Amino acid sequence: MLTLANLSPKKGSNREKKRLGRGPGTGHGKTAGKGHKGARARSGYKSKPGFEGGQMPLQRRLPKRGFTNNFKISYELVSLSQLDSFDAGQEVTTQTLVQAGMVKKGNLAKVLANGEITKKLTVKVDKVSGQAKELIEKAGGTVVENAPAAQ
């Protein structure tokens, strides 16, 4: 019967630990597999990530590509089907969207024409797509865009 007391690894699956610096008979005596001199042979050696022994590191050899626009304005997207969860006649602002958990605090909101809207709402957000504006007005609501100030 197999119990915890007589468990052992499968034969040949485990090797004995390499005993370094224990004489020439082991094949790992003298320099203990560290070679002769240099930083790697010393105790306490540490290298920075990406260091290649003085060779130009890969992250510096590869070409730089692309461009990041520091002035890009990004919006959190809200669909019409999400707006349909509000009560009819209610004014929907970025603050009410934050309270409803649809937009994170401090972010700008944009309404997209995903889904349908059946209620008459007053929508006052940072941006509204053209089709979403049409559908909101078709349902009897109004749209006011609060465009963010240019940075």
Buried (B, 14 or more C-beta within 10 A) or exposed (E): EEEEEEEEEEEEEEEEEEEEEEEEEEEBBEEBEBEEEEEEEEEEEEEEEEEEEEEEBEEEEEEEEEEEEEEEEEBBBBBBEBBBEBEEEBEBBBEBBBEBEBBEEEEBBBBBBBEEBEBBBBBBBBBBBEEBBEBBEEBEBEBEBEEEEEE
